[in-house]
Amino acid sequence: MKKDDREMRRMLGEPKKAIRSLAAALSLSYLVIQLNIFVDTFWTSGLGDMDMTAVSMMSPIYWIITATGVGLGVGAASTISFRIGEGNMERAEKLAANSVVLGLLTSVFVSAAMMLLIDPIIDLMGADEVRDGSVAYVFPFIAMGSALILNGIISGLLRSEGAGRKSMIVLIVSATLNMALDPVLIYGLGMGVAGAGWATSVGALISTVLGLYWYMSGRMNVALSFRGFRPDRGVMAEVMGIGGPRTAEALVTGTTNILQRIFIIAAGGTVAVMLYNVPFRYPTLAIVPAEAIGAAMIPVCSAALGQKDTAKMKLGMLYSAKLSIAITSAIALTVFVFADPLMGVFTTSESMASHKEELVWVLRMFCIFIPFDGLRKLGSCMLQVLRRSKLSTAAMLLWGVCKLTAYAAASLYSFEALIIACVGVYVFGGILMMGLSYHVSKKVDERHMPREPGC
């Protein structure tokens, strides 16, 4: 079968055009994923505020599992595109196969750890009153951890060779199946919050199989073959050189999100978790363009680094930052203006309607930090390109400590004080990550390119 290498050639060409093209496809797929989260929230909101609280409580567990796959996918995308830029396709193909095996091994460990920790996590958060709903919602993610993690890795493999449309299809198929299955499983089969978890997991499994089919059928430029496969520690170390620290960042974020619930509950009771998490859906949606731009920038700028064209790499990074600021600022302003009707989507039940006024206030406060949070995500991606993943992880750990400290102090006063602290912490995070990436990028030239061990 003849392979179409137009997308790979575009990735190796003019960086602005390549980033726009890849980011456009990724933005659409990420938007569908976020719409999927909104649909999940919409359907579960009809079950009442306690089930909504259970979903909010357990969302960090889902985040940790999926972000592990995303982190390994970033490692695969960065290292494979770097080798493509060098013209070393044999190494790129070894990276692809070992990334998939690494994902399977990691999923076994992550699922086992989550199974053992689920009850202690609920105890730590003081959420015993929603224990049954929390366990029911999160169990499918633990059982189907391999599908959730491989989904992120396959998407990263596709991005590594500039196949933005196929990466988009994989993500959209997963989200669309989830949206279709939600009402059937939650209400039709009477599974409640467990139905939401199974819908997400089944969607991820089917879309992952689709992505693997494209590779195994020889349709991609980077071959993925397991015939005579032997794990290669050196190749896995190269993926982990970027993917390991990126995954560690996800674990820091997920752990922080679990621990912050202690202070949110201390500030406003168990229902405060819902008052915090439901409005946060919109900032999460608002930074989708920044995440897509960052995901597009990684293979484009990594390939430029592999070509030893640091001017092209820096041009791509600067363009990405400007584009992110412009788009996220416009979205933040729009969400602020229409906060009242936007929160009306989640206040259809009687128990949720009583919280609407406070939900609107929280959302408007969150709008302040949206552009900065986009820069925080983008700055992390820039450090991945610059082979400074460990620095990015250290910065995220520092940010996480600052976040928990600020939340702990604010929880002594009120829930409103905690929201104000939240805004300040996210603004600080954006400034920190972009400052570090700018500092490191200034030192890069053709004679001295930063490299992580194993890269």
TORTORMI-460854 format. One record per residue (C-alpha): x, y, z. Coordinates in nm, 3 decimals, m for minus. Layout:
TORTORMI-460854
((X,Y,Z))
...
end
This chain:
TORTORMI-460854
((0.000,0.000,0.000))
((0.139,0.342,m0.098))
((0.197,0.567,0.199))
((0.094,0.933,0.197))
((0.384,1.136,0.336))
((0.236,1.483,0.276))
((0.163,1.540,0.646))
((0.514,1.438,0.745))
((0.665,1.668,0.484))
((0.446,1.953,0.612))
((0.572,1.887,0.965))
((0.931,1.921,0.842))
((0.855,2.240,0.650))
((0.760,2.599,0.748))
((0.688,2.589,1.126))
((0.398,2.838,1.146))
((0.199,2.660,0.876))
((0.281,2.319,1.024))
((0.174,2.423,1.375))
((m0.150,2.582,1.250))
((m0.240,2.276,1.046))
((m0.171,2.024,1.321))
((m0.322,2.244,1.595))
((m0.645,2.293,1.400))
((m0.704,1.918,1.382))
((m0.606,1.868,1.745))
((m0.825,2.157,1.862))
((m1.129,1.997,1.706))
((m1.057,1.662,1.866))
((m0.977,1.817,2.206))
((m1.297,2.022,2.189))
((m1.496,1.706,2.126))
((m1.324,1.544,2.426))
((m1.415,1.841,2.645))
((m1.769,1.835,2.508))
((m1.766,1.472,2.611))
((m1.680,1.577,2.969))
((m1.964,1.829,2.960))
((m2.204,1.560,2.845))
((m2.084,1.333,3.128))
((m2.142,1.617,3.373))
((m2.483,1.696,3.224))
((m2.611,1.338,3.247))
((m2.474,1.277,3.597))
((m2.612,1.613,3.720))
((m2.958,1.463,3.672))
((m2.871,1.206,3.940))
((m2.842,1.481,4.205))
((m2.567,1.676,4.383))
((m2.430,1.376,4.577))
((m2.359,1.174,4.262))
((m2.213,1.488,4.103))
((m1.989,1.525,4.407))
((m1.877,1.161,4.373))
((m1.782,1.221,4.009))
((m1.597,1.539,4.107))
((m1.415,1.355,4.384))
((m1.287,1.081,4.155))
((m1.197,1.288,3.849))
((m0.828,1.309,3.959))
((m0.804,0.928,3.940))
((m0.925,0.936,3.581))
((m0.683,1.222,3.517))
((m0.385,1.028,3.657))
((m0.456,0.721,3.444))
((m0.519,0.906,3.118))
((m0.244,1.160,3.175))
((0.003,0.872,3.215))
((m0.079,0.772,2.857))
((m0.065,1.133,2.741))
((0.276,1.176,2.905))
((0.418,0.866,2.737))
((0.256,0.983,2.412))
((0.437,1.316,2.442))
((0.763,1.127,2.497))
((0.696,0.918,2.187))
((0.595,1.221,1.976))
((0.899,1.426,2.078))
((1.160,1.152,2.034))
((1.016,1.001,1.715))
((0.979,1.338,1.542))
((1.335,1.426,1.649))
((1.460,1.106,1.480))
((1.248,1.176,1.173))
((1.412,1.518,1.153))
((1.751,1.344,1.168))
((1.641,1.106,0.891))
((1.680,0.802,1.120))
((1.358,0.611,1.043))
((1.490,0.281,1.184))
((1.530,0.439,1.527))
((1.189,0.606,1.495))
((1.023,0.268,1.432))
((1.196,0.111,1.731))
((1.072,0.400,1.943))
((0.715,0.343,1.824))
((0.707,m0.030,1.907))
((0.876,0.012,2.243))
((0.639,0.297,2.335))
((0.338,0.066,2.295))
((0.497,m0.210,2.504))
((0.601,0.046,2.765))
((0.240,0.165,2.780))
((0.108,m0.187,2.840))
((0.359,m0.250,3.119))
((0.284,0.085,3.279))
((m0.092,0.027,3.267))
((m0.061,m0.291,3.474))
((0.128,m0.104,3.745))
((m0.102,0.202,3.743))
((m0.425,m0.002,3.757))
((m0.293,m0.218,4.042))
((m0.182,0.089,4.238))
((m0.516,0.266,4.191))
((m0.706,m0.045,4.303))
((m0.507,m0.057,4.626))
((m0.526,0.317,4.693))
((m0.889,0.396,4.612))
((m1.027,0.345,4.964))
((m0.737,0.526,5.138))
((m0.784,0.817,4.895))
((m1.154,0.844,4.982))
((m1.067,0.829,5.353))
((m0.799,1.097,5.308))
((m1.048,1.331,5.140))
((m1.307,1.268,5.411))
((m1.566,1.170,5.151))
((m1.716,0.862,5.314))
((m2.072,0.981,5.246))
((m2.016,0.943,4.870))
((m1.792,0.635,4.888))
((m2.024,0.398,4.699))
((m2.078,0.639,4.410))
((m1.706,0.723,4.395))
((m1.599,0.358,4.373))
((m1.869,0.277,4.118))
((m1.759,0.565,3.894))
((m1.385,0.500,3.907))
((m1.378,0.118,3.887))
((m1.418,0.105,3.504))
((m1.114,0.332,3.465))
((m0.905,0.100,3.679))
((m1.028,m0.214,3.500))
((m0.970,m0.060,3.154))
((m0.650,0.126,3.240))
((m0.459,m0.028,2.947))
((m0.709,0.111,2.693))
((m0.701,0.460,2.848))
((m0.320,0.471,2.857))
((m0.268,0.325,2.508))
((m0.517,0.578,2.370))
((m0.280,0.861,2.465))
((0.024,0.678,2.328))
((m0.136,0.599,1.990))
((m0.242,0.962,1.955))
((0.119,1.064,2.028))
((0.255,0.821,1.768))
((0.025,0.969,1.505))
((0.129,1.326,1.592))
((0.496,1.230,1.575))
((0.474,1.200,1.197))
((0.238,1.493,1.152))
((m0.077,1.280,1.106))
((m0.303,1.532,1.275))
((m0.622,1.417,1.103))
((m0.582,1.056,1.207))
((m0.495,1.163,1.562))
((m0.812,1.372,1.555))
((m1.022,1.077,1.438))
((m0.892,0.853,1.719))
((m0.982,1.110,1.985))
((m1.319,1.200,1.830))
((m1.424,0.834,1.798))
((m1.349,0.783,2.168))
((m1.546,1.091,2.276))
((m1.839,1.031,2.041))
((m1.887,0.673,2.159))
((m1.878,0.794,2.518))
((m2.147,1.056,2.452))
((m2.367,0.801,2.277))
((m2.330,0.541,2.552))
((m2.377,0.778,2.848))
((m2.760,0.801,2.854))
((m2.795,0.434,2.757))
((m2.578,0.306,3.042))
((m2.656,0.570,3.308))
((m3.035,0.571,3.268))
((m3.136,0.308,3.012))
((m2.961,0.023,3.192))
((m2.987,0.192,3.533))
((m2.612,0.181,3.600))
((m2.597,0.534,3.745))
((m2.250,0.689,3.779))
((m2.088,0.354,3.695))
((m2.243,0.386,3.348))
((m2.053,0.710,3.289))
((m1.725,0.536,3.374))
((m1.793,0.238,3.147))
((m1.900,0.460,2.857))
((m1.568,0.647,2.872))
((m1.364,0.327,2.897))
((m1.538,0.145,2.610))
((m1.499,0.450,2.385))
((m1.125,0.460,2.459))
((m1.085,0.089,2.385))
((m1.253,0.102,2.044))
((m1.067,0.414,1.930))
((m0.733,0.265,2.041))
((m0.801,m0.047,1.833))
((m0.868,0.179,1.533))
((m0.534,0.356,1.572))
((m0.347,0.028,1.610))
((m0.519,m0.101,1.295))
((m0.376,0.188,1.089))
((m0.027,0.104,1.206))
((m0.051,m0.273,1.183))
((m0.198,m0.249,0.830))
((0.107,m0.053,0.711))
((m0.075,0.274,0.636))
((0.161,0.495,0.834))
((0.508,0.623,0.744))
((0.654,0.495,1.072))
((0.614,0.118,1.075))
((0.484,m0.047,1.393))
((0.578,m0.414,1.392))
((0.609,m0.664,1.677))
((0.739,m0.953,1.467))
((1.050,m1.076,1.645))
((1.015,m0.788,1.891))
((1.253,m0.762,2.184))
((1.228,m0.484,2.441))
((1.516,m0.239,2.403))
((1.613,m0.064,2.726))
((1.802,0.209,2.542))
((1.504,0.289,2.323))
((1.263,0.284,2.617))
((1.501,0.512,2.807))
((1.484,0.759,2.518))
((1.104,0.766,2.537))
((1.111,0.789,2.916))
((1.367,1.072,2.898))
((1.075,1.293,2.787))
((0.769,1.083,2.872))
((0.880,0.991,3.225))
((0.907,1.348,3.355))
((0.591,1.445,3.164))
((0.407,1.155,3.328))
((0.552,1.258,3.664))
((0.404,1.605,3.602))
((0.065,1.442,3.550))
((0.105,1.248,3.875))
((0.198,1.569,4.057))
((m0.109,1.740,3.912))
((m0.337,1.447,3.992))
((m0.201,1.411,4.346))
((m0.237,1.785,4.401))
((m0.596,1.771,4.279))
((m0.671,1.490,4.523))
((m0.509,1.666,4.819))
((m0.666,2.003,4.740))
((m1.007,1.847,4.803))
((m0.916,1.825,5.171))
((m0.890,2.203,5.187))
((m1.192,2.261,4.962))
((m1.404,2.046,5.194))
((m1.257,2.224,5.498))
((m1.352,2.559,5.345))
((m1.709,2.478,5.236))
((m1.806,2.118,5.312))
((m1.838,1.822,5.075))
((m2.062,2.013,4.833))
((m1.782,2.270,4.786))
((m1.599,2.013,4.571))
((m1.888,2.032,4.326))
((m1.897,2.415,4.347))
((m1.527,2.418,4.255))
((m1.519,2.143,3.992))
((m1.831,2.215,3.788))
((m1.730,2.576,3.696))
((m1.377,2.449,3.632))
((m1.513,2.262,3.330))
((m1.513,2.591,3.141))
((m1.149,2.693,3.204))
((m1.058,2.338,3.107))
((m1.247,2.389,2.782))
((m1.102,2.739,2.732))
((m0.741,2.622,2.733))
((m0.805,2.351,2.474))
((m0.656,2.571,2.197))
((m0.341,2.623,2.407))
((m0.312,2.248,2.468))
((m0.362,2.178,2.098))
((m0.102,2.438,2.002))
((0.143,2.285,2.251))
((0.076,1.932,2.124))
((0.129,2.053,1.765))
((0.443,2.246,1.855))
((0.619,1.944,2.010))
((0.666,1.734,1.692))
((0.720,2.038,1.467))
((0.985,2.200,1.687))
((1.141,1.866,1.788))
((1.183,1.781,1.419))
((1.344,2.122,1.365))
((1.582,2.046,1.652))
((1.661,1.711,1.489))
((1.739,1.901,1.167))
((1.969,2.128,1.376))
((1.762,2.427,1.263))
((1.728,2.608,1.596))
((1.604,2.927,1.429))
((1.302,2.736,1.296))
((1.247,2.580,1.639))
((1.249,2.919,1.815))
((1.021,3.071,1.552))
((0.769,2.791,1.609))
((0.780,2.836,1.985))
((0.734,3.215,1.971))
((0.447,3.183,1.726))
((0.280,2.924,1.950))
((0.298,3.156,2.253))
((0.145,3.452,2.067))
((m0.131,3.237,1.921))
((m0.214,3.086,2.259))
((m0.241,3.423,2.436))
((m0.465,3.572,2.168))
((m0.709,3.281,2.156))
((m0.737,3.206,2.529))
((m0.783,3.576,2.616))
((m1.073,3.606,2.372))
((m1.234,3.289,2.511))
((m1.191,3.405,2.873))
((m1.370,3.733,2.799))
((m1.657,3.549,2.628))
((m1.703,3.304,2.916))
((m1.701,3.590,3.168))
((m1.980,3.773,2.984))
((m2.200,3.465,2.941))
((m2.124,3.297,3.275))
((m2.489,3.292,3.389))
((m2.637,3.095,3.096))
((m2.329,2.874,3.078))
((m2.381,2.759,3.437))
((m2.751,2.711,3.368))
((m2.661,2.396,3.175))
((m2.564,2.223,3.502))
((m2.842,2.353,3.728))
((m3.146,2.179,3.582))
((m3.218,1.965,3.889))
((m3.373,2.127,4.198))
((m3.074,2.048,4.421))
((m2.830,2.201,4.168))
((m3.045,2.512,4.097))
((m3.001,2.633,4.454))
((m2.626,2.667,4.394))
((m2.643,2.861,4.067))
((m2.554,3.209,4.195))
((m2.237,3.087,4.364))
((m2.142,2.873,4.063))
((m2.163,3.182,3.838))
((m1.938,3.383,4.071))
((m1.678,3.104,4.082))
((m1.676,3.077,3.703))
((m1.619,3.450,3.657))
((m1.327,3.440,3.899))
((m1.175,3.148,3.708))
((m1.188,3.350,3.385))
((m0.907,3.571,3.520))
((m0.647,3.294,3.506))
((m0.746,3.124,3.178))
((m0.474,3.286,2.956))
((m0.210,3.215,3.223))
((m0.311,2.851,3.255))
((m0.279,2.817,2.878))
((0.077,2.952,2.906))
((0.151,2.711,3.191))
((0.060,2.415,2.967))
((0.245,2.563,2.668))
((0.557,2.638,2.873))
((0.572,2.274,2.980))
((0.553,2.165,2.614))
((0.836,2.403,2.525))
((1.058,2.248,2.792))
((0.981,1.901,2.649))
((1.104,2.021,2.308))
((1.417,2.171,2.466))
((1.497,1.837,2.637))
((1.446,1.993,2.979))
((1.167,1.763,3.095))
((1.312,1.725,3.442))
((1.318,2.102,3.488))
((0.954,2.114,3.381))
((0.867,1.845,3.635))
((1.056,2.026,3.912))
((0.871,2.348,3.829))
((0.537,2.166,3.837))
((0.625,2.014,4.174))
((0.709,2.360,4.309))
((0.383,2.493,4.168))
((0.190,2.207,4.326))
((0.341,2.277,4.668))
((0.259,2.647,4.634))
((m0.096,2.561,4.530))
((m0.161,2.335,4.829))
((m0.003,2.586,5.067))
((m0.221,2.867,4.934))
((m0.535,2.650,4.950))
((m0.454,2.541,5.306))
((m0.413,2.900,5.421))
((m0.729,3.017,5.241))
((m0.938,2.729,5.378))
((m0.897,2.878,5.725))
((m1.111,3.172,5.613))
((m1.379,3.076,5.360))
((m1.459,2.904,5.031))
((m1.448,3.245,4.859))
((m1.095,3.305,4.990))
((m0.992,2.967,4.849))
((m1.121,3.064,4.503))
((m0.921,3.388,4.516))
((m0.612,3.187,4.615))
((m0.680,2.955,4.321))
((m0.672,3.247,4.076))
((m0.341,3.374,4.216))
((m0.178,3.030,4.201))
((m0.272,2.970,3.837))
((m0.146,3.315,3.733))
((0.183,3.236,3.908))
((0.203,2.897,3.730))
((0.177,3.054,3.385))
((0.446,3.312,3.460))
((0.676,3.048,3.609))
((0.659,2.799,3.320))
((0.693,3.057,3.043))
((0.978,3.229,3.226))
((1.170,2.903,3.251))
((1.111,2.807,2.887))
((1.223,3.152,2.770))
((1.538,3.130,2.984))
((1.633,2.786,2.849))
((1.554,2.871,2.485))
((1.795,3.167,2.496))
((2.083,2.926,2.555))
((2.009,2.700,2.260))
((2.217,2.719,1.943))
((2.343,2.475,1.682))
((2.657,2.391,1.880))
((2.490,2.336,2.215))
((2.152,2.169,2.218))
((2.018,2.058,2.559))
((1.976,1.683,2.581))
((1.825,1.460,2.847))
((1.988,1.125,2.931))
((1.881,0.864,2.679))
((1.798,1.120,2.407))
end
